[in-house]
Amino acid sequence: MSGAVAAAAEAFARPRPGLHGLDATTTLEDFALVTFAVDPVLLRAILPAGLEPETRRLDDGGQRGFVSAVSFRDVDFRFAIAPQIRASFFQTNYRAYVLGPDGRRAVFFFGTTLDSPLVVLPRLLWGMPWTGGRTRIDASWAGDGHCVAYRHRSARGWGAADVELVGTGESGGRLDGFADADDAAEVITHPLDGYFQKPNGRLGRYAVWHHRLRPELGHARRARYAVFERLGLVSPDATPHSVLLQRSIDFDVLLPPRSV
């Protein structure tokens, strides 16, 4: 078994942890993962110390890193300690694919927009870079899970976005720069460990758990994200490396984060 295949098998086989206390569970509906291939030198320059970009050589020969915007609607988000209290809201995570201080694959969160007053909780409790942002996601799905249309808009502020996507009817398989479907899935759709930078400059870390995604390959008619443009990673007219769409997926979030 090759190293890449073994790593993918380990990631997909991680058992679901028992949830307790502030651990949370939610269903992510209207899930869209829009990824851009970016200059790894520029990406490395803006990552905190201890994190390195995960890079791949694309089919055109260029060595690139990757960043993604992941948008969805949280449905019935609840903490294990109080499962009867539930909330639903729109959320977008802005992340880069990295190798952590321990050398393991992970993602680094530039930040998150949340269309809910609850945004103050992770920011005040744990120093997570979460920002309020008025967001609307309108998605249409066929009975077989095909995405007929996907529209994501956040008009202003840190996480402004103007996105129009559509499914192609093809299953997400091997993506440009990756050995096969398992390799692409492990890096792009199945990172279970995440880092963020606290206001004091230290890294925080937390984990999630979910089954392997089975997304549909999509196409972007428009994909503008102010976060990536402001960082100088993505130009306004950039074409995404890949678009992956899935009607729903259940997620667990293991909280609270811990300092690295």
N, C-alpha and C positions, 0 to 999 in steps of 0.2 A: 504494500500500500504506500503510495507517494505521500510526502509530507503534507501537501495541500489537501489530498483526499482524507488523510488521517485527521487533520485539523477540522475539516468540515464535519466529519463524522462525530468528532467530540462535541462540536458546537451544537449540532442538531440533536445529540443524545443527552444533553444536559437535562437532568430531571427537574420537574416542576417543584419548586420549594414550597414548604408549608407556609401559609400566610398568617401573620399575627401582628398585633399592634398597629403601627402606621403603614404597614404594607397595604398596597391598594390594588384593586382589580377594576378593569373597565373593558368595554367593547369599543374598538375603533371602527367607525363606519365611514364610508366615502374616503377610503385611504388612498392617498396618492404620494408617490415617492419619485421626485424629480431630481436627477443627479447630473452634475456637470463635471467634466474632466478639466482640471485646472493645472496651472504651472506649479510644480511641487516646490520650487524655490520660493515663490511668493507665499505659498501656503505655509511652508516651514517658518518663514519669517514672522508670521502672525500667531503661530501656536505657542502656548506656554512652554517653558523649559521642561524637558522630560518627555515630551510627546514628539513623535516623528510621523510625517505623512506616510500612509500606505500608498505605494506607487505601483503602477503596472505599465508595461509597454503596449501601447495600442496597436491595432492592426496596421496603422500608417507608420509605425516605427517610433512615434513620440512617447516619451516617458511622462506620465501624468499622475497627479493626485486626484482625489475626488471629494466633492462636497455635495450635500443633498438638502433639499427642502422637503419635509415630510408633513403633509397636511391631512387633517381628518376631523371628525366630530367624535369627541368622547361621549359615550352613552352609558349612563348609570355608573359613573365613577364613584367608588366608595372605598373607605378604609376598612380593613379587617376588624378594627376595634369597634366600628359603628356601621355595620353593613346596611342598616335601615335608612341611613342618611345618604342620599344619592344626588348627583349633579350631572348635567350634560352641558357641553360647551364646545366651541371650535378651538382648535389648537394647531400651531405650526412649529415644528422643531427645525432649527438650522444647525447642521452638523457636518463635521469633517471626519474622514476615515483615517484612523491613526494606529500606531503602535504605542502602547503605554509604557510607563517606566519599567514594567515587568516584562516587556517584549511581546505582550499578548495583544491581539487585535481588539480594537475598541472604537468608539466614536468620541469626538470632542464636540460639545455643544457650544456654539457661539451664543446661542440664546433661544428663547421660546416666546412666542406670542400666545396669549390666552384671552379669549373673549369672555371673561368672567371676572367678577370681583374677587374670586378665589385666588387670582394671580398674586395677591399680596402674601399669601401663606408661605409658599416655597421661597419667596424672596426674603421675607423677614425672618423666617425660622432657620433657613439653611444657607442663605446667601446665594441662591441660585439665580442665574441671569434671566429671569422671566419678566416679560413686559406685557402690559395690557394692550390690546389691539382689536378694534372693531373689525370683525371678520365675517364673511359670508361664503359658504360653500354650497353650491347647487349641483347635484349630480343625478344623472339618470342611468338606470341599469336595466338591462334586459333580464328575462327570467333565468337565463343560463349564466348570469354574472358578468356578461359583457357590458363594458362602460360605453354607453351611447353618447354621453356628454358630461363634461366636468368643468365647472367654473369656480375659481377661487379668487376672491377679491378682499383686499385689506387696503382701505383707501389712503391712509396716512400713518405717520409715526415710524418708529424704528423698523417694524416688520411689514411695511407697505408691500403689497404683492398684486400682480395682475396676471392671472394664469387661465388659460383655456386649453383643455386636454380632451382627447378622445381615445378610446380603446381601438386596437387594431384587429382584435379577434385572435391574436397569436398568444400563446403561453410565453411567459417570461422564461427564457432559457439561458444559453451562453450569451454574455454581453461582451462587447468589444474590450479586449485587453485581458480577458479571463479565460482560464483553461477550459472550463466547461460550466454547465448549469450549477453544479454544486459549489464550485469556486466562486462564481458570481453571487450566488445566494448567501454564502457564508459572510462575504465581505459587505455586500450592499444591503441585503434585507434581514440578515440575522445577527447583527452585533448585539450582544446581550449586556455588555459592560460599557458604561459611559462616564466621561469626565466633564467637568465644567470648572471655570475659574471663579473663585469667590472674590468679593470686593477687596479683601486683604491680600489678594494675589495668590493664595494657596489653591491647590487643586482639591476639588471634591469629587467623590466617586460614588456611583450607585449602579444598580443592575436592574434588568427587566427579564421577563420570561414570556415566551409565546411559542406556539407551534410554528413550524416552518410555513412561511407565506407561500401561496400559490397564485401569484399575481398574473395579470394580463399585461402584455406589452402595450404601451400607449404611444401616442404621438402628440407633440406640443404644437399647437397653433400659435400660442403665445406663452412665454414663461419669463416674467420679469419679477425679480426678487431684490428689493432695495438693500437687504443685508449683504448679499454677495457682491452687488455692484459697488456698494460703499467700501467694502473691503478691498476692492480692486481685483477680485478673483474672476469675475464674470462680466463680460461686456453686455450692454443692453440688448444687442442683437444676437447673443450667443445661442446656439442650438444645444439643447441638453444632450448629454451622453446617452441617457436612457430615461424612459418614463415607465413606471410600473404602477398598476392600478388594481385594487382589490376592494370588493364591496364591504367586507367586514373581517375583523380578526380580533380575538380576545387577547388582552395583555395584562400581565401582572407587573407592578412596579414595586421594587423592594426598597423600603424607606425606614429610617432616614438615611441620607447620604453620610459618608464618613470622609474625613480629611485624609489626604494622601501624605 
